[in-house]
Amino acid sequence: MKIDFIISLPSAGQRLDTIVSQTLPMCPRSRAAAAINNQEIRVSGQRKRPGYRVKKGDRVFGEIRLEQDEKILEPDSQPLDVVHSDSHIILVNKPAGLVVHPGAGHGDNTLVNRLIHHFPDLDQVGTDPTRPGIVHRLDKDTSGLILVARTRHSLEFLQKEFKYHRVKKTYLALVSGRDLAGTGEVDRPVGRHPTHRKRMCVNVDTGRHARTGWQVLQRFDNACLVSVQLYTGRTHQIRVHFYDMDSPLLGDRTYQFRRNRTGRQAYPRHMLHAWQIEFNHPYSGQKFRFAVDPPKDFIRVAASLAHRVSDDAQKVWEQLISGRPV
């Protein structure tokens, strides 16, 4: 859709992305902002930012391609486990099996679809209409805490906090083998697998810096419950690093010993849970820290490894997480 118009006096002073969005039907401000960032829209021949305040006489012209799946992001009324929300941020406990945002093969039924139902103002946050407010992600089958920005300022602030590793994220994982060192750290680059393009791997040639720390909380017959500190946020980082150490996550079909990749699985998913998050609030600067217990499937697997499946699951879990012998 082409646009070409001159800013009149009544419109002067408004944001460029707002003006473009108001001019084009079915164009959210986030899509207008993306087009401006991609230089599809220019002002008097010059590249501008979405927040540029237009002036009388400015000529706004260019073209926005509105794909069908960008026009409508369908709200989903299914439940959302909100751990905390205020006018700046939303913190959600994501269930395993839920994709974070729309993408190839996942046009709806994502966390974002649920978010925009429960928080309709969110669809204007950010430049990507399929990822409003999203500053980090969890794999589909990873459960736990995910932080969402509710305003443009919060989004920009949190993006910088993640970029400079000022957000502290701690995970829980159940990994194969009982001989893992009690504490340790792996610092090996993670990148795309050279032949399996949908997989990641430790790749010293083209990988990006990736650092993961861990502490063993419990040892079982042939597995460990570990607390994992994520210092960088590469795709599949925890899963790749533990696989590289010959301690793949239980239930992980992708990063697993070859003999365990096919056939019936003893576990419902890869056993990984985003347990704790610590961050600075984008408005007050106050240090926030939240933690959520893993879902029942994770606790049941841990209890079965401890041969305590018939006991009260919550009591068993509290004993496991404390590090006391079971």
N, C-alpha and C positions, 0 to 999 in steps of 0.2 A: 504494500500500500504506500503510494507516494504522498509526500507532503511538501508544500512550498507556500509559506505565508510570511507576512511582515508583522512584527510585533507592534501593536498599537499602544497608545499611552495607558489605557486602563489595565493592560496586561503586564506593563513594565514592572520589574521587581520580583516577579514570580520565578520559581525554579523552572529550569528548562524541561526537566522530565515531567513536571506537573502540567506544563503548557502542552507538551506533545500528547500526554495521556488524555487531557481534556479535549483535544482536537480530534483524536481518532477514536471512533466507537470500538468497544471491545478490546481496548489496549490498556492493560493495567500499568500503573506507574513503574513497576519493577521491570516490565518488558521495554518500556520507553527508555529507562535508564540503561538497560543492557544494550539497546541499539545505539545510544549516545556513546557509551564506552567503547563499542565496537566500530565507531566512526561511521555508522550507517546514517546518522543524523549530524549535520554540521550547522554552525551559525555563521552566516556571512563568509562561508568558505573555510572557517577555522574549526579545529577540534575544541570542544568544550566538555566540561564535566557535567554530570546530571544535575548537580546542585548550582550550576551557573545561574545567576540572576539576570534574566533577559532585560534588554534595554530597548527603548522606543527606537524603531527603525531597523532592528536586527532582522535579518532574513534567515528563517529556519527552513531548511530543506533537506530532503533525503528520502529514504525508503525503509519501511519496516516490514519484514516478512512475518506475518502472523500465522504460524502453523496451527492446525486445528487443535492439537493437544496443548498448545500454549494458551489458547483463548479461554478454556474452561478447565480449572482445576477443581474437580468435584469434591465438596466437603463430605466427610464420612462421620456419621454420628456415633460410631462405635466408641466404647469407653476409652478414656485416656487417664492413666495413672499419673496425676500431677503431684509432684513432691513439693514444689514451691512455685509460686507465681507472684509477680508484682507488675507494675507498669513498664518495667524495663526488661525483664527476663522471664523465662519459663524453664523449669527443670522437670523432666519427665522420666519416669521409670519405664523404659521400653520393654515390652515382652519379646521373648525369643520368637522368631518366625515372622517378624514384621520388618519390611523394608523401610528405610528411613525416608526416601524421597522417590518420586517417579523417575523411571528410566526405562531402558530397553527391557521389555517383557513385564514391566510393572507400571502400568499407566495409572492405576488407582490402588485402593486398599494399602496405602502407605501411612507412615507416621505423619507426614505432611498433610495428607488428606484429613486425618483426624484433627490435627492442630488447627487447620483453618476453619473447621466446624466449631470447635470450642473457643477459638480465639480469632474471630473474623478479621480483626485489624491486622493480622499477621501477613496477609497476602500482599501488603504494600512494602514489606521489609526486604531490601536487597535488590540486586539487579537480575537475578535468575528467577523467573516466575515459577519454576518447578521446585525451588529450594528456598522459599521465604524463611528468613531467620536462622537458617541452618549454618552453624559454624564448625561443627565436627560431626562425624558419623560413627555408627557401630555397624558391624556386619549383620546381615539378616538374622542369623541364628545366635547372635550375642545379645544377652539381656542386660538391662541395667540403665544407669544414669546417662542422660544426654541433655546438654544445655542448649537452649534456643534463645536467640535475641528477639526482643519484641519491638525494638525501634531501630532506626537507621544508625543512630549514635551507638547503641549497644552492640549492634552488629560489627561496626568498624572497630570498636574498642576490643571486643572479644576476639575478633580475627587477629589483632595484633598480640593479644595475650597468648593465644595459641601459637602464633608464629614464633614468639620469643620464649616459648616453653615456660610461661608463668602460670599455667593452669596445671595443677597436680592431679593426675588420674591414677587410681589404684584399682586393679582388677583382681578377681579370684579365678583360679583355673584349677582343673583337675587334670594332671598330666601323667603320662605313662612312666612306669619304672619307679623304684624307691631309692635309687642311688644318687639322685640329684643332690648337689652340695646344699648345705643348709641355707646359705645366702650366696648371692653371686650377681654378676652383671655380664651381659653380653653386649658388645659394641661392634656390630657387623652390618655393613650396608645392605639394604633391601631394595630390590628392583624387580622389573618384569622378568619372568622366566624366559630364557632365550628360545625355547621351542614350544612350551605350553603357554600360550599368550593370555590365558585367563588366570594363570597362577603367578604368584610372586615367589621369589627365592632370595637367598643370600647371594648377592652378585657384586663382587669386588670391582668389576670393570665399569658397570653403568649404574649400580645401585646408589641410593641416597643414604646419608648417615642415619643410622637407626640404633637406639640405645634402650635396653630393657634391663631392669633389675628385678630380683625376686627374693622371697624368703619362704622357706618351707614351714607350713603351719602344722601339718600332720603327715605322717608316713603310714601307708597301708601295705598290704602284702605285695602289690606290684603297681603302686600308683602313689601320687603325692597331691595333697591340697596345698597350693602355693598362693601367696599374695604377690602380685606383680605390679611393679612400678613402671609406668610408661613415660619415658622421658622425651621421646619423639613420637610422631603419629603417622607412621607409614602404613600403607594398606596392608592388612593381614599381619602386621609386625609381630605381635605376640605369638600367633600361630606359626609363623615362619621361623622365628628364633628358637622356639622350643622344639620344633621339628628338626632344626639344624643341630640341636644338642642331643638328638636321639631320645627326646622326651615329648613326643607329640601329644597334643591335647586329646583326651578321651573323646571319642565320638566324631573326630574331625576326619571326614572322608577325603579331603583334598590334601592336607598336609599330614600324611599318615604313612606308616610302613606299608609297603606295597601289598603285603598279604592281608592287610586290614581295610583296603580301600573298597572292596566289593563284598557282596554277600550281606547277610543279616547283621545289623549293628546292635550291639548290646546297650547302646546309649542313644537317647532321643535326638541329640544334636551335639555339636562341639561344646564342651563344658567350659564356657567362658562367660564371666559376668562382670560388668562395669560397676564396681562396688562402691567406690568413694570418689568424690570430686571436691577439689578446693580451688577457689578462684576469688579474684577481687571483683566486687560489684561494680558494674560500669557507671553507676550514678554516684553512689556514696563512697566508693573505694574501700568499703568494709570487706574484711576477709570472711568469705562464706565457706562452710564445709558441710557436706551432706553425705550420708551413707544409706544404702538400702540393702537388705538381705537378698540373696539370690532367690529365684522362684522355686517352687516345690520340686520340679524335676531335678534341679541341681542338688538340692538338699537330699532327695531320695537316693540319688547316685552316691553321694558322699556317705550317707548312712549305711548303704549296702556295702560299700568298701570297708567300712568300720565294723561290719557284721552286727549292726545295731538297727536293722530295718524294722524290727517289731517294736522298738521303743518309741517314745514320744519324739517326733521328728524335730520339733523346735528345741527341745532340751538337748538332743544329740548335737544339733547344729551349734548351739551356744558353747558346748564343750569342745567341739571341733575347732571353732574359730578362735577360742581362747588359747589354743595350743596345748591344752592339757592332754595327757595321754588318754586314749579311749579304750 
